[in-house]
Amino acid sequence: MSKKTTSVSSSFFQNKGMLLIVGLVVAAAVVFFVLTYVNEDFANNVFGSSNLKDLDVILFMDPSCPWCKKTLELLKKDNKLDDITIINVRTDDGRKEAVKYGVNKGLPAFVSKKTNLGTVGHPESVKMLVKDLTDKSKINDNNDGMPIEDLKIVLFYKDNCKWCNKSKDDLSNMGIMNIIEMKDVNSEEGREALKQFNLNTNTSVPVYASRATNKTTVGYKPFNEILDQLK
């Protein structure tokens, strides 16, 4: 009797172990499907979305701007104010966010964090706004909503350069020093990085370069102008 009991117990635990393994395999397959296909479908569907809320939109505005006021009235009329993030560029934090997203061509300005597209000006309607923020044809020529992080900016500098130090002060004041790659051209690492942009140590500094677009711009200038030249 004891031998039969042992045999039944062994068989039970073997079957249970097999069920556990099968369950883990099925769970892994489901997770893979979700990460690979569902996320991809979601990303594709965002461009075809007619729902403003799906686009994770930021509205940059100035309370004294008449067209900003009209835009807010339009959004309020369509009950869309709660579907977007509103940033006042008159505040210090607002200015930093505007610089971060390259908003420098007028207000009101909209940026979609989902499609990485932006549009400037008072929209005719919410429907037209959504269309502008989901138009795939604008991906190559519309960079208004391109975050600074995506440009992968490098600042080449020298410690004894007055304009380099002023550039670094500007970045610090805007609160974006942590997303700019800093390279001292007098260091070996800096010289190697210069070569990646076909530059050398004879190049004047400061130099801003984008690893994303491979564009460069030389000299001290307003940061919004630098962004335009790197895009």
BAKE-352032 format. One record per residue (C-alpha): residue number from 1; residue in three letters; z, x, y. Coordinates in pm, 1 decimal, padded with zeros to 6 digits, always signed. Example, Ala and Ser with C-alpha at 12.3 -4.5 7.8 and 13.67 -1.06 7.14 Angstrom:
2
> resi; resn; pz; px; py
> 1; ALA; +00780.0; +01230.0; -00450.0 $
> 2; SER; +00714.0; +01367.0; -00106.0 $
This chain:
231
> resi; resn; pz; px; py
> 1; MET; +00000.0; +00000.0; +00000.0 $
> 2; SER; +00082.8; +00279.6; +00246.5 $
> 3; LYS; -00256.7; +00449.1; +00188.4 $
> 4; LYS; -00444.0; +00128.6; +00273.3 $
> 5; THR; -00240.9; +00089.2; +00590.9 $
> 6; THR; -00324.8; +00444.8; +00696.1 $
> 7; SER; -00694.7; +00388.6; +00629.7 $
> 8; VAL; -00703.9; +00065.7; +00831.2 $
> 9; SER; -00516.9; +00227.0; +01120.9 $
> 10; SER; -00751.7; +00525.8; +01123.9 $
> 11; SER; -01055.9; +00298.6; +01125.5 $
> 12; PHE; -00906.3; +00091.3; +01407.3 $
> 13; PHE; -00849.3; +00390.9; +01631.4 $
> 14; GLN; -01196.4; +00530.9; +01556.4 $
> 15; ASN; -01358.1; +00201.2; +01656.8 $
> 16; LYS; -01142.4; +00182.4; +01967.8 $
> 17; GLY; -01243.9; +00537.8; +02058.4 $
> 18; MET; -01610.8; +00453.9; +02017.2 $
> 19; LEU; -01573.2; +00144.6; +02234.7 $
> 20; LEU; -01405.8; +00355.9; +02501.9 $
> 21; ILE; -01690.2; +00609.9; +02498.0 $
> 22; VAL; -01954.5; +00334.7; +02513.8 $
> 23; GLY; -01765.3; +00175.5; +02802.2 $
> 24; LEU; -01754.9; +00502.5; +02995.2 $
> 25; VAL; -02128.3; +00558.2; +02939.5 $
> 26; VAL; -02209.1; +00207.1; +03062.1 $
> 27; ALA; -01984.2; +00251.3; +03369.0 $
> 28; ALA; -02150.3; +00584.3; +03452.5 $
> 29; ALA; -02493.1; +00420.9; +03422.1 $
> 30; VAL; -02390.4; +00139.7; +03658.5 $
> 31; VAL; -02255.1; +00387.1; +03915.9 $
> 32; PHE; -02576.3; +00593.2; +03895.5 $
> 33; PHE; -02786.4; +00279.4; +03945.0 $
> 34; VAL; -02585.4; +00172.7; +04249.4 $
> 35; LEU; -02594.9; +00514.9; +04413.7 $
> 36; THR; -02962.0; +00578.1; +04340.2 $
> 37; TYR; -03132.0; +00242.3; +04376.9 $
> 38; VAL; -02904.0; +00004.1; +04563.7 $
> 39; ASN; -02837.8; +00255.1; +04844.3 $
> 40; GLU; -03209.1; +00336.4; +04864.8 $
> 41; ASP; -03300.3; -00032.1; +04879.0 $
> 42; PHE; -03036.8; -00086.3; +05147.5 $
> 43; ALA; -03175.2; +00198.0; +05358.0 $
> 44; ASN; -03526.8; +00058.7; +05325.3 $
> 45; ASN; -03413.6; -00295.9; +05395.2 $
> 46; VAL; -03239.3; -00191.1; +05717.5 $
> 47; PHE; -03580.5; -00127.5; +05873.3 $
> 48; GLY; -03685.9; -00478.5; +05778.1 $
> 49; SER; -03360.8; -00638.4; +05887.2 $
> 50; SER; -03352.8; -00916.6; +06143.3 $
> 51; ASN; -02974.5; -00896.9; +06171.7 $
> 52; LEU; -02843.4; -00690.4; +06464.5 $
> 53; LYS; -02509.3; -00639.9; +06289.0 $
> 54; ASP; -02677.2; -00452.7; +06000.9 $
> 55; LEU; -02804.8; -00183.7; +06238.4 $
> 56; ASP; -02465.9; -00050.3; +06357.5 $
> 57; VAL; -02578.7; -00060.2; +06721.4 $
> 58; ILE; -02420.6; +00111.5; +07020.7 $
> 59; LEU; -02488.1; -00020.8; +07371.6 $
> 60; PHE; -02441.8; +00234.1; +07649.5 $
> 61; MET; -02383.7; +00063.4; +07982.5 $
> 62; ASP; -02246.9; +00099.2; +08335.4 $
> 63; PRO; -02047.3; -00196.6; +08475.9 $
> 64; SER; -02218.9; -00150.4; +08813.1 $
> 65; CYS; -02570.2; -00163.0; +08662.2 $
> 66; PRO; -02735.5; -00504.3; +08722.0 $
> 67; TRP; -02960.3; -00475.0; +08415.3 $
> 68; CYS; -02658.6; -00386.0; +08203.2 $
> 69; LYS; -02492.3; -00707.4; +08322.6 $
> 70; LYS; -02802.5; -00908.8; +08232.1 $
> 71; THR; -02807.7; -00747.7; +07889.7 $
> 72; LEU; -02444.4; -00836.9; +07828.5 $
> 73; GLU; -02517.6; -01195.8; +07935.0 $
> 74; LEU; -02808.2; -01209.0; +07688.7 $
> 75; LEU; -02594.6; -01080.0; +07403.0 $
> 76; LYS; -02310.9; -01314.8; +07492.9 $
> 77; LYS; -02548.3; -01612.5; +07504.6 $
> 78; ASP; -02665.0; -01532.9; +07149.2 $
> 79; ASN; -02307.6; -01461.0; +07029.7 $
> 80; LYS; -02397.5; -01098.9; +06950.2 $
> 81; LEU; -02134.7; -00911.1; +07153.1 $
> 82; ASP; -01911.4; -00874.7; +06846.6 $
> 83; ASP; -02202.5; -00731.6; +06644.9 $
> 84; ILE; -02234.0; -00413.0; +06850.5 $
> 85; THR; -02022.2; -00132.2; +06995.1 $
> 86; ILE; -02019.5; -00123.3; +07376.1 $
> 87; ILE; -01960.2; +00208.3; +07553.8 $
> 88; ASN; -01898.4; +00242.1; +07926.0 $
> 89; VAL; -02062.2; +00567.1; +08043.2 $
> 90; ARG; -01839.7; +00572.5; +08353.0 $
> 91; THR; -01546.5; +00685.8; +08137.2 $
> 92; ASP; -01498.2; +01043.6; +08017.0 $
> 93; ASP; -01522.6; +00939.9; +07651.8 $
> 94; GLY; -01826.2; +00726.7; +07729.6 $
> 95; ARG; -02008.1; +01017.9; +07894.1 $
> 96; LYS; -01933.3; +01238.6; +07594.2 $
> 97; GLU; -02073.9; +00978.1; +07355.8 $
> 98; ALA; -02385.0; +00936.6; +07573.0 $
> 99; VAL; -02445.8; +01311.9; +07563.2 $
> 100; LYS; -02378.3; +01317.0; +07190.4 $
> 101; TYR; -02656.2; +01064.3; +07128.4 $
> 102; GLY; -02895.3; +01208.9; +07385.8 $
> 103; VAL; -02880.8; +00902.3; +07609.6 $
> 104; ASN; -03020.6; +01026.6; +07940.2 $
> 105; LYS; -03321.2; +00811.7; +08029.5 $
> 106; GLY; -03161.9; +00511.7; +08194.0 $
> 107; LEU; -02936.6; +00216.9; +08122.4 $
> 108; PRO; -02876.6; -00002.0; +07940.3 $
> 109; ALA; -02951.5; +00208.8; +07633.3 $
> 110; PHE; -02926.5; +00102.6; +07269.9 $
> 111; VAL; -02889.3; +00330.0; +06968.8 $
> 112; SER; -02889.9; +00229.3; +06602.3 $
> 113; LYS; -02679.7; +00457.3; +06383.7 $
> 114; LYS; -02854.8; +00317.2; +06075.9 $
> 115; THR; -03219.0; +00373.9; +06174.7 $
> 116; ASN; -03155.9; +00662.4; +06418.3 $
> 117; LEU; -03375.9; +00489.3; +06676.4 $
> 118; GLY; -03301.2; +00407.6; +07036.8 $
> 119; THR; -03444.6; +00196.7; +07315.8 $
> 120; VAL; -03381.6; +00184.4; +07689.8 $
> 121; GLY; -03383.6; -00111.4; +07927.3 $
> 122; HIS; -03298.5; -00479.1; +07931.9 $
> 123; PRO; -03443.4; -00639.8; +07614.9 $
> 124; GLU; -03651.4; -00956.8; +07641.1 $
> 125; SER; -03450.7; -01104.2; +07356.0 $
> 126; VAL; -03221.0; -01004.9; +07071.0 $
> 127; LYS; -03518.7; -01044.7; +06838.3 $
> 128; MET; -03719.8; -00790.0; +07039.3 $
> 129; LEU; -03420.6; -00555.0; +07047.1 $
> 130; VAL; -03393.5; -00563.1; +06668.5 $
> 131; LYS; -03768.9; -00503.9; +06643.0 $
> 132; ASP; -03746.8; -00195.6; +06866.6 $
> 133; LEU; -03457.7; -00054.6; +06663.6 $
> 134; THR; -03629.6; -00106.5; +06327.4 $
> 135; ASP; -03986.6; -00002.6; +06409.7 $
> 136; LYS; -04068.7; +00278.0; +06163.1 $
> 137; SER; -04373.2; +00378.9; +06367.9 $
> 138; LYS; -04136.3; +00506.4; +06638.5 $
> 139; ILE; -03949.2; +00746.9; +06412.2 $
> 140; ASN; -04165.7; +01047.8; +06500.1 $
> 141; ASP; -04187.7; +00988.1; +06875.4 $
> 142; ASN; -03856.9; +00819.9; +06960.1 $
> 143; ASN; -03559.5; +01053.7; +06971.0 $
> 144; ASP; -03342.5; +00869.8; +07221.0 $
> 145; GLY; -03098.8; +00786.3; +06944.2 $
> 146; MET; -03104.8; +01123.5; +06773.1 $
> 147; PRO; -02744.9; +01246.7; +06750.0 $
> 148; ILE; -02677.2; +01603.5; +06858.9 $
> 149; GLU; -02552.8; +01684.5; +06507.4 $
> 150; ASP; -02899.9; +01610.5; +06368.3 $
> 151; LEU; -03058.2; +01866.3; +06601.3 $
> 152; LYS; -02840.6; +02141.8; +06450.2 $
> 153; ILE; -02816.7; +02327.3; +06781.5 $
> 154; VAL; -02744.8; +02698.3; +06808.1 $
> 155; LEU; -02629.0; +02863.7; +07130.9 $
> 156; PHE; -02708.7; +03235.0; +07157.7 $
> 157; TYR; -02486.8; +03413.8; +07409.3 $
> 158; LYS; -02336.3; +03741.7; +07527.1 $
> 159; ASP; -01969.0; +03777.9; +07615.4 $
> 160; ASN; -02039.0; +03937.6; +07954.3 $
> 161; CYS; -02301.9; +03679.5; +08055.5 $
> 162; LYS; -02186.9; +03452.0; +08341.2 $
> 163; TRP; -02435.1; +03175.0; +08258.9 $
> 164; CYS; -02346.5; +03190.0; +07890.3 $
> 165; ASN; -01981.2; +03136.3; +07975.9 $
> 166; LYS; -02075.7; +02850.3; +08206.4 $
> 167; SER; -02279.9; +02694.0; +07924.4 $
> 168; LYS; -01980.7; +02718.4; +07691.1 $
> 169; ASP; -01757.9; +02562.6; +07957.0 $
> 170; ASP; -01999.9; +02269.3; +07984.8 $
> 171; LEU; -01995.7; +02217.6; +07607.0 $
> 172; SER; -01617.2; +02232.8; +07604.2 $
> 173; ASN; -01588.5; +01981.0; +07888.7 $
> 174; MET; -01821.4; +01743.3; +07703.2 $
> 175; GLY; -01611.8; +01779.2; +07389.0 $
> 176; ILE; -01900.2; +01893.7; +07169.1 $
> 177; MET; -01819.4; +02262.8; +07111.6 $
> 178; ASN; -01735.8; +02184.7; +06748.1 $
> 179; ILE; -02089.7; +02065.5; +06669.9 $
> 180; ILE; -02272.8; +02358.1; +06832.3 $
> 181; GLU; -02329.3; +02675.6; +06630.7 $
> 182; MET; -02232.1; +02977.9; +06840.0 $
> 183; LYS; -02404.1; +03316.0; +06790.1 $
> 184; ASP; -02324.3; +03636.9; +06977.7 $
> 185; VAL; -02657.0; +03824.4; +07007.6 $
> 186; ASN; -02470.0; +04155.1; +07004.3 $
> 187; SER; -02340.7; +04086.3; +06653.2 $
> 188; GLU; -02535.3; +04152.3; +06333.7 $
> 189; GLU; -02511.7; +03783.3; +06242.7 $
> 190; GLY; -02645.1; +03688.0; +06585.5 $
> 191; ARG; -02939.8; +03928.5; +06562.0 $
> 192; GLU; -03034.8; +03790.2; +06219.5 $
> 193; ALA; -03016.3; +03433.9; +06352.3 $
> 194; LEU; -03245.1; +03528.5; +06644.5 $
> 195; LYS; -03514.2; +03638.6; +06399.2 $
> 196; GLN; -03517.2; +03289.6; +06244.9 $
> 197; PHE; -03652.5; +03159.9; +06578.1 $
> 198; ASN; -03887.1; +03456.6; +06637.9 $
> 199; LEU; -03652.4; +03587.3; +06907.2 $
> 200; ASN; -03499.8; +03931.3; +06958.3 $
> 201; THR; -03218.0; +04094.7; +07153.0 $
> 202; ASN; -03446.6; +04139.6; +07455.7 $
> 203; THR; -03455.9; +03762.3; +07501.0 $
> 204; SER; -03265.7; +03637.3; +07805.0 $
> 205; VAL; -02950.6; +03438.3; +07737.6 $
> 206; PRO; -02819.4; +03177.6; +07711.3 $
> 207; VAL; -03069.5; +03046.4; +07457.7 $
> 208; TYR; -03040.4; +02709.2; +07288.2 $
> 209; ALA; -03227.5; +02657.5; +06960.9 $
> 210; SER; -03259.9; +02367.0; +06719.0 $
> 211; ARG; -03264.7; +02431.8; +06345.9 $
> 212; ALA; -03403.6; +02081.2; +06297.9 $
> 213; THR; -03708.3; +02108.4; +06527.5 $
> 214; ASN; -03733.1; +02490.1; +06550.6 $
> 215; LYS; -03763.6; +02458.5; +06929.1 $
> 216; THR; -03587.6; +02680.3; +07182.0 $
> 217; THR; -03504.9; +02672.2; +07550.5 $
> 218; VAL; -03386.7; +02962.6; +07765.1 $
> 219; GLY; -03148.2; +02965.8; +08059.6 $
> 220; TYR; -02863.5; +02763.0; +08202.6 $
> 221; LYS; -02955.3; +02401.4; +08282.3 $
> 222; PRO; -02812.6; +02049.0; +08253.9 $
> 223; PHE; -02741.1; +01965.9; +07889.9 $
> 224; ASN; -02949.5; +01647.9; +07894.5 $
> 225; GLU; -03248.7; +01859.7; +07995.5 $
> 226; ILE; -03172.2; +02098.6; +07709.2 $
> 227; LEU; -03170.3; +01809.3; +07462.3 $
> 228; ASP; -03508.2; +01686.4; +07585.4 $
> 229; GLN; -03657.7; +02031.6; +07535.7 $
> 230; LEU; -03515.1; +02071.5; +07185.0 $
> 231; LYS; -03631.6; +01734.4; +07053.3 $
